[in-house]
Amino acid sequence: MRIVHVSDCYAPRTGGIESQVRDLARSQVAAGDEVHVLTATPGIDGHHEPSDPPEDDGGVQVHRLGTAVPFDLPVNPAAPPRMRQILRTVRPDVVHVHAGLVSPFAFDGARVAVDLGLPVAVTWHCMLDGAVSALRAAAGVTGWGTAPLALSAVSRAAARRVEAVFGREVAVVPDGIDLAGWAPTASPRAAGPTSHRPLRAVSTMRLAPRKRGPALVDVVARAAAALPPGALVLDIVGDGPSRSTIERRVRHRELDHVVHLRGRVPRAELPALYAAADVFVAPARLEAFGIATLEARTAGLVVVARQGTGAEEFVTSEEDGLLVADDDAMAAALVRLATEPALLERLRATALERRPVHGWEHTAQAARAEYARAQELRGQVLPVH
């Protein structure tokens, strides 16, 4: 199959969409597909212009169509003519567009592909909270509401928002990871928290406002206040613009002995860190999927996360983790796990037994089903709902 992915962001940028598009593309190459990527992200050397032949990235043919702008932002309003030329040359069986809330390059790619009569699948990698009404109106005015697009999102939670925009079926093409690389290791953990050992919680995230690191500190403060001294510790792994705010919150809450900011930890070292922990805490409310959460869940940790997020794809509350409604409930969940060792062990045992299925084969199969649906929809004008 000849597949073209269109994404504003791609390696060498690092982030959720970038890593997911790259790894999916590489898995498709390994399966024998011819795979191209159109992106506005410059290469390591700052190169923007398309090369002939395209850049080879592990067998993926990368066409960089950005332009020189401050901070190397992945935008280029002048890209559509070059997109059209490349798509006419490649003649793909399907164009897979990867969308965020603001993805001008990806949306341009979708428009060009539809104009050329190509099958188009669009996967949303974000939550559309706060934008549904505006997007629904825009879809009606521009005609995108009736365009022959096979629509998907990375989780059922994210898909519900897209369905509210377009009023029709939205499938799920979940994110994926290397399951073997996150398999549980021989664990130095004790049987659970005791009077001599605290509940060890960990949270790995980019320290940005959307991830709610400061709110997590408040959650831990509430839980620690309800527990004996030394009964709970939290490692926060990651860095970003919210770090100084989190540090101030820790000092204000007098939690220096409870919350430890570890900064960036090399990915290869995370399995060992997880092996020494009991619980992974994911405080974000607008998490379309949650790669870090899936990695921790795959490593055998009990996950505490918010209801209505992508964590629902791989966490079943009260069976292998706890899904909660709000921050107060998250604090209460930590107290339960710190004071009920039998509960923690039951959840952990199920988490280890019930392994996630979200490896690359699973993701690629879901994507291929969307490609078939895009080919069936090709050329149709869909009804307005």
C-alpha positions as a Python dict, from the first residue, in 0.01 Angstrom:
ca = {
    (1, 'M'): (0, 0, 0),
    (2, 'R'): (122, 354, -74),
    (3, 'I'): (48, 579, 226),
    (4, 'V'): (107, 952, 270),
    (5, 'H'): (94, 1095, 623),
    (6, 'V'): (39, 1470, 660),
    (7, 'S'): (143, 1626, 990),
    (8, 'D'): (244, 1975, 1095),
    (9, 'C'): (498, 1821, 1333),
    (10, 'Y'): (748, 1541, 1282),
    (11, 'A'): (1095, 1443, 1403),
    (12, 'P'): (1333, 1593, 1499),
    (13, 'R'): (1069, 1779, 1703),
    (14, 'T'): (969, 1577, 2008),
    (15, 'G'): (614, 1537, 2131),
    (16, 'G'): (307, 1319, 2113),
    (17, 'I'): (198, 1361, 1751),
    (18, 'E'): (558, 1368, 1626),
    (19, 'S'): (653, 1039, 1787),
    (20, 'Q'): (325, 869, 1701),
    (21, 'V'): (335, 960, 1332),
    (22, 'R'): (698, 856, 1303),
    (23, 'D'): (656, 522, 1478),
    (24, 'L'): (335, 437, 1291),
    (25, 'A'): (502, 522, 960),
    (26, 'R'): (803, 307, 1043),
    (27, 'S'): (583, 14, 1146),
    (28, 'Q'): (404, 42, 812),
    (29, 'V'): (736, 40, 627),
    (30, 'A'): (832, -274, 821),
    (31, 'A'): (504, -431, 704),
    (32, 'G'): (599, -366, 339),
    (33, 'D'): (414, -42, 268),
    (34, 'E'): (560, 254, 81),
    (35, 'V'): (524, 543, 324),
    (36, 'H'): (571, 917, 274),
    (37, 'V'): (537, 1202, 524),
    (38, 'L'): (455, 1562, 434),
    (39, 'T'): (551, 1794, 719),
    (40, 'A'): (624, 2159, 792),
    (41, 'T'): (891, 2065, 1047),
    (42, 'P'): (1249, 2142, 939),
    (43, 'G'): (1523, 1880, 960),
    (44, 'I'): (1807, 1868, 1209),
    (45, 'D'): (2007, 2109, 995),
    (46, 'G'): (1715, 2350, 967),
    (47, 'H'): (1642, 2237, 611),
    (48, 'H'): (1290, 2321, 493),
    (49, 'E'): (1278, 2270, 120),
    (50, 'P'): (1179, 1932, -25),
    (51, 'S'): (1471, 1729, -152),
    (52, 'D'): (1488, 1488, -443),
    (53, 'P'): (1496, 1213, -343),
    (54, 'P'): (1312, 1282, -16),
    (55, 'E'): (1488, 1246, 319),
    (56, 'D'): (1506, 883, 428),
    (57, 'D'): (1400, 832, 790),
    (58, 'G'): (1423, 462, 865),
    (59, 'G'): (1261, 381, 532),
    (60, 'V'): (1002, 658, 561),
    (61, 'Q'): (1030, 916, 280),
    (62, 'V'): (1002, 1259, 440),
    (63, 'H'): (910, 1568, 238),
    (64, 'R'): (979, 1884, 443),
    (65, 'L'): (758, 2169, 320),
    (66, 'G'): (805, 2429, 591),
    (67, 'T'): (937, 2779, 559),
    (68, 'A'): (1177, 2989, 761),
    (69, 'V'): (979, 3150, 1044),
    (70, 'P'): (1079, 3248, 1399),
    (71, 'F'): (1127, 2953, 1636),
    (72, 'D'): (1097, 2712, 1340),
    (73, 'L'): (719, 2693, 1384),
    (74, 'P'): (570, 2418, 1164),
    (75, 'V'): (364, 2643, 939),
    (76, 'N'): (374, 2737, 572),
    (77, 'P'): (72, 2899, 404),
    (78, 'A'): (249, 2857, 68),
    (79, 'A'): (274, 2476, 96),
    (80, 'P'): (-46, 2362, -86),
    (81, 'P'): (93, 2386, -443),
    (82, 'R'): (391, 2170, -344),
    (83, 'M'): (161, 1929, -161),
    (84, 'R'): (-47, 1896, -476),
    (85, 'Q'): (261, 1829, -688),
    (86, 'I'): (393, 1561, -450),
    (87, 'L'): (56, 1387, -418),
    (88, 'R'): (16, 1379, -795),
    (89, 'T'): (364, 1226, -826),
    (90, 'V'): (331, 973, -544),
    (91, 'R'): (-29, 874, -630),
    (92, 'P'): (-106, 737, -281),
    (93, 'D'): (-371, 480, -202),
    (94, 'V'): (-464, 689, 102),
    (95, 'V'): (-371, 1019, 267),
    (96, 'H'): (-364, 1002, 648),
    (97, 'V'): (-396, 1348, 804),
    (98, 'H'): (-296, 1397, 1169),
    (99, 'A'): (-481, 1687, 1330),
    (100, 'G'): (-454, 1885, 1649),
    (101, 'L'): (-674, 2173, 1755),
    (102, 'V'): (-457, 2412, 1552),
    (103, 'S'): (-303, 2229, 1254),
    (104, 'P'): (-297, 2462, 954),
    (105, 'F'): (-50, 2252, 755),
    (106, 'A'): (-244, 1929, 813),
    (107, 'F'): (-575, 2093, 721),
    (108, 'D'): (-420, 2229, 402),
    (109, 'G'): (-308, 1875, 320),
    (110, 'A'): (-659, 1743, 374),
    (111, 'R'): (-806, 2009, 143),
    (112, 'V'): (-555, 1935, -133),
    (113, 'A'): (-607, 1559, -107),
    (114, 'V'): (-986, 1592, -120),
    (115, 'D'): (-960, 1826, -421),
    (116, 'L'): (-749, 1561, -597),
    (117, 'G'): (-1013, 1297, -527),
    (118, 'L'): (-785, 1090, -303),
    (119, 'P'): (-910, 877, -11),
    (120, 'V'): (-852, 1076, 309),
    (121, 'A'): (-843, 957, 671),
    (122, 'V'): (-817, 1219, 946),
    (123, 'T'): (-709, 1131, 1300),
    (124, 'W'): (-754, 1387, 1579),
    (125, 'H'): (-483, 1374, 1845),
    (126, 'C'): (-644, 1622, 2086),
    (127, 'M'): (-952, 1703, 2290),
    (128, 'L'): (-1177, 1964, 2131),
    (129, 'D'): (-1322, 2096, 2456),
    (130, 'G'): (-1419, 2461, 2420),
    (131, 'A'): (-1399, 2451, 2041),
    (132, 'V'): (-1684, 2218, 1941),
    (133, 'S'): (-1941, 2489, 1864),
    (134, 'A'): (-1699, 2698, 1660),
    (135, 'L'): (-1572, 2398, 1468),
    (136, 'R'): (-1925, 2274, 1399),
    (137, 'A'): (-2015, 2614, 1254),
    (138, 'A'): (-1695, 2622, 1049),
    (139, 'A'): (-1759, 2270, 915),
    (140, 'G'): (-2102, 2382, 795),
    (141, 'V'): (-1981, 2702, 629),
    (142, 'T'): (-1680, 2549, 456),
    (143, 'G'): (-1846, 2226, 346),
    (144, 'W'): (-1615, 2008, 551),
    (145, 'G'): (-1916, 1864, 732),
    (146, 'T'): (-2010, 1674, 413),
    (147, 'A'): (-1657, 1599, 287),
    (148, 'P'): (-1574, 1228, 230),
    (149, 'L'): (-1338, 1196, 526),
    (150, 'A'): (-1287, 883, 735),
    (151, 'L'): (-1277, 1049, 1076),
    (152, 'S'): (-1102, 902, 1379),
    (153, 'A'): (-949, 1007, 1709),
    (154, 'V'): (-691, 851, 1937),
    (155, 'S'): (-946, 752, 2204),
    (156, 'R'): (-1318, 715, 2250),
    (157, 'A'): (-1314, 1021, 2479),
    (158, 'A'): (-1156, 1233, 2205),
    (159, 'A'): (-1383, 1078, 1940),
    (160, 'R'): (-1696, 1194, 2121),
    (161, 'R'): (-1587, 1555, 2073),
    (162, 'V'): (-1521, 1503, 1702),
    (163, 'E'): (-1863, 1337, 1665),
    (164, 'A'): (-2019, 1647, 1820),
    (165, 'V'): (-1854, 1858, 1549),
    (166, 'F'): (-1937, 1644, 1245),
    (167, 'G'): (-2249, 1460, 1360),
    (168, 'R'): (-2133, 1125, 1226),
    (169, 'E'): (-1932, 816, 1309),
    (170, 'V'): (-1583, 871, 1440),
    (171, 'A'): (-1361, 564, 1483),
    (172, 'V'): (-1067, 515, 1718),
    (173, 'V'): (-708, 480, 1596),
    (174, 'P'): (-529, 462, 1931),
    (175, 'D'): (-175, 567, 2000),
    (176, 'G'): (75, 284, 2033),
    (177, 'I'): (398, 196, 2210),
    (178, 'D'): (660, -78, 2201),
    (179, 'L'): (491, -313, 2449),
    (180, 'A'): (798, -532, 2490),
    (181, 'G'): (1011, -232, 2578),
    (182, 'W'): (782, -148, 2870),
    (183, 'A'): (726, -499, 3001),
    (184, 'P'): (747, -520, 3382),
    (185, 'T'): (1098, -581, 3513),
    (186, 'A'): (1203, -770, 3823),
    (187, 'S'): (1065, -534, 4084),
    (188, 'P'): (1241, -424, 4403),
    (189, 'R'): (901, -317, 4542),
    (190, 'A'): (786, -446, 4875),
    (191, 'A'): (438, -597, 4901),
    (192, 'G'): (288, -250, 4941),
    (193, 'P'): (298, 49, 5174),
    (194, 'T'): (359, -35, 5537),
    (195, 'S'): (440, 155, 5854),
    (196, 'H'): (803, 142, 5737),
    (197, 'R'): (751, 218, 5365),
    (198, 'P'): (543, 489, 5199),
    (199, 'L'): (317, 461, 4899),
    (200, 'R'): (548, 554, 4612),
    (201, 'A'): (374, 753, 4342),
    (202, 'V'): (521, 882, 4018),
    (203, 'S'): (397, 1115, 3745),
    (204, 'T'): (578, 1166, 3415),
    (205, 'M'): (470, 1462, 3207),
    (206, 'R'): (576, 1772, 3022),
    (207, 'L'): (553, 2044, 3286),
    (208, 'A'): (307, 2257, 3091),
    (209, 'P'): (-23, 2408, 3207),
    (210, 'R'): (-240, 2155, 3024),
    (211, 'K'): (-84, 1870, 3222),
    (212, 'R'): (-181, 2035, 3555),
    (213, 'G'): (137, 1981, 3753),
    (214, 'P'): (54, 2246, 4016),
    (215, 'A'): (-289, 2090, 4066),
    (216, 'L'): (-116, 1755, 4124),
    (217, 'V'): (85, 1912, 4407),
    (218, 'D'): (-243, 2027, 4563),
    (219, 'V'): (-385, 1675, 4527),
    (220, 'V'): (-84, 1527, 4704),
    (221, 'A'): (-107, 1793, 4975),
    (222, 'R'): (-466, 1686, 5050),
    (223, 'A'): (-373, 1320, 5054),
    (224, 'A'): (-66, 1372, 5272),
    (225, 'A'): (-272, 1574, 5522),
    (226, 'A'): (-501, 1273, 5566),
    (227, 'L'): (-212, 1029, 5617),
    (228, 'P'): (54, 976, 5882),
    (229, 'P'): (384, 1156, 5814),
    (230, 'G'): (597, 968, 5563),
    (231, 'A'): (309, 761, 5425),
    (232, 'L'): (322, 907, 5072),
    (233, 'V'): (594, 1029, 4836),
    (234, 'L'): (567, 1152, 4478),
    (235, 'D'): (831, 1180, 4206),
    (236, 'I'): (744, 1421, 3924),
    (237, 'V'): (946, 1342, 3613),
    (238, 'G'): (980, 1594, 3333),
    (239, 'D'): (1051, 1957, 3261),
    (240, 'G'): (883, 2254, 3101),
    (241, 'P'): (748, 2603, 3153),
    (242, 'S'): (544, 2515, 3465),
    (243, 'R'): (842, 2388, 3662),
    (244, 'S'): (902, 2707, 3860),
    (245, 'T'): (531, 2727, 3945),
    (246, 'I'): (537, 2369, 4070),
    (247, 'E'): (849, 2434, 4276),
    (248, 'R'): (684, 2733, 4441),
    (249, 'R'): (370, 2532, 4510),
    (250, 'V'): (576, 2257, 4675),
    (251, 'R'): (748, 2510, 4899),
    (252, 'H'): (422, 2687, 4982),
    (253, 'R'): (259, 2358, 5076),
    (254, 'E'): (569, 2257, 5276),
    (255, 'L'): (594, 1934, 5079),
    (256, 'D'): (969, 1925, 5013),
    (257, 'H'): (986, 1592, 5198),
    (258, 'V'): (695, 1449, 4994),
    (259, 'V'): (719, 1581, 4635),
    (260, 'H'): (1047, 1547, 4446),
    (261, 'L'): (1100, 1703, 4104),
    (262, 'R'): (1332, 1473, 3914),
    (263, 'G'): (1360, 1679, 3597),
    (264, 'R'): (1409, 1504, 3266),
    (265, 'V'): (1492, 1136, 3301),
    (266, 'P'): (1624, 947, 2995),
    (267, 'R'): (1352, 728, 2851),
    (268, 'A'): (1568, 419, 2894),
    (269, 'E'): (1581, 480, 3270),
    (270, 'L'): (1206, 510, 3323),
    (271, 'P'): (1134, 134, 3348),
    (272, 'A'): (1369, 106, 3645),
    (273, 'L'): (1207, 408, 3809),
    (274, 'Y'): (863, 255, 3756),
    (275, 'A'): (981, -78, 3897),
    (276, 'A'): (1046, 96, 4229),
    (277, 'A'): (706, 270, 4234),
    (278, 'D'): (353, 162, 4321),
    (279, 'V'): (125, 412, 4150),
    (280, 'F'): (126, 637, 3844),
    (281, 'V'): (-79, 956, 3880),
    (282, 'A'): (-216, 1138, 3572),
    (283, 'P'): (-392, 1462, 3673),
    (284, 'A'): (-466, 1606, 3325),
    (285, 'R'): (-831, 1666, 3241),
    (286, 'L'): (-784, 1709, 2865),
    (287, 'E'): (-569, 1407, 2784),
    (288, 'A'): (-672, 1266, 2448),
    (289, 'F'): (-472, 947, 2504),
    (290, 'G'): (-177, 960, 2745),
    (291, 'I'): (136, 787, 2616),
    (292, 'A'): (325, 823, 2945),
    (293, 'T'): (27, 680, 3131),
    (294, 'L'): (9, 382, 2894),
    (295, 'E'): (382, 319, 2936),
    (296, 'A'): (347, 315, 3315),
    (297, 'R'): (38, 93, 3295),
    (298, 'T'): (228, -147, 3067),
    (299, 'A'): (516, -151, 3316),
    (300, 'G'): (274, -284, 3579),
    (301, 'L'): (193, 29, 3777),
    (302, 'V'): (-151, 96, 3919),
    (303, 'V'): (-281, 408, 3741),
    (304, 'V'): (-486, 683, 3903),
    (305, 'A'): (-627, 909, 3630),
    (306, 'R'): (-923, 1128, 3543),
    (307, 'Q'): (-1247, 990, 3405),
    (308, 'G'): (-1335, 1099, 3052),
    (309, 'T'): (-975, 1096, 2929),
    (310, 'G'): (-778, 865, 2704),
    (311, 'A'): (-677, 656, 3006),
    (312, 'E'): (-1017, 487, 2977),
    (313, 'E'): (-876, 303, 2674),
    (314, 'F'): (-644, 93, 2891),
    (315, 'V'): (-748, 139, 3256),
    (316, 'T'): (-1057, -24, 3407),
    (317, 'S'): (-1147, 145, 3732),
    (318, 'E'): (-1147, -71, 4045),
    (319, 'E'): (-992, -357, 3845),
    (320, 'D'): (-642, -249, 3737),
    (321, 'G'): (-647, 118, 3842),
    (322, 'L'): (-870, 398, 3967),
    (323, 'L'): (-1046, 653, 3746),
    (324, 'V'): (-1175, 954, 3937),
    (325, 'A'): (-1410, 1245, 3876),
    (326, 'D'): (-1209, 1534, 4017),
    (327, 'D'): (-905, 1635, 4221),
    (328, 'D'): (-1070, 1564, 4556),
    (329, 'A'): (-1147, 1212, 4439),
    (330, 'M'): (-789, 1174, 4317),
    (331, 'A'): (-657, 1267, 4662),
    (332, 'A'): (-901, 1020, 4819),
    (333, 'A'): (-781, 749, 4580),
    (334, 'L'): (-421, 801, 4694),
    (335, 'V'): (-532, 777, 5055),
    (336, 'R'): (-713, 450, 4979),
    (337, 'L'): (-407, 302, 4812),
    (338, 'A'): (-180, 415, 5098),
    (339, 'T'): (-405, 268, 5368),
    (340, 'E'): (-547, -40, 5195),
    (341, 'P'): (-254, -260, 5090),
    (342, 'A'): (-491, -538, 4985),
    (343, 'L'): (-657, -302, 4735),
    (344, 'L'): (-322, -195, 4594),
    (345, 'E'): (-207, -554, 4553),
    (346, 'R'): (-533, -661, 4391),
    (347, 'L'): (-515, -378, 4138),
    (348, 'R'): (-147, -444, 4073),
    (349, 'A'): (-201, -815, 4020),
    (350, 'T'): (-472, -746, 3763),
    (351, 'A'): (-259, -480, 3594),
    (352, 'L'): (21, -733, 3554),
    (353, 'E'): (-212, -1007, 3433),
    (354, 'R'): (-423, -793, 3199),
    (355, 'R'): (-163, -654, 2965),
    (356, 'P'): (-250, -357, 2739),
    (357, 'V'): (-297, -435, 2371),
    (358, 'H'): (-182, -98, 2240),
    (359, 'G'): (128, -207, 2053),
    (360, 'W'): (211, -95, 1703),
    (361, 'E'): (45, -393, 1537),
    (362, 'H'): (-283, -297, 1707),
    (363, 'T'): (-250, 68, 1603),
    (364, 'A'): (-155, -22, 1246),
    (365, 'Q'): (-456, -253, 1214),
    (366, 'A'): (-689, 24, 1331),
    (367, 'A'): (-529, 265, 1084),
    (368, 'R'): (-565, 18, 797),
    (369, 'A'): (-936, -22, 875),
    (370, 'E'): (-968, 356, 843),
    (371, 'Y'): (-784, 347, 511),
    (372, 'A'): (-1038, 97, 380),
    (373, 'R'): (-1322, 320, 504),
    (374, 'A'): (-1162, 624, 338),
    (375, 'Q'): (-1147, 436, 9),
    (376, 'E'): (-1516, 344, 40),
    (377, 'L'): (-1610, 707, 110),
    (378, 'R'): (-1401, 846, -175),
    (379, 'G'): (-1597, 1084, -394),
    (380, 'Q'): (-1913, 1075, -182),
    (381, 'V'): (-2099, 1377, -47),
    (382, 'L'): (-2204, 1286, 304),
    (383, 'P'): (-2541, 1391, 450),
    (384, 'V'): (-2563, 1681, 690),
    (385, 'H'): (-2671, 1588, 1046),
}
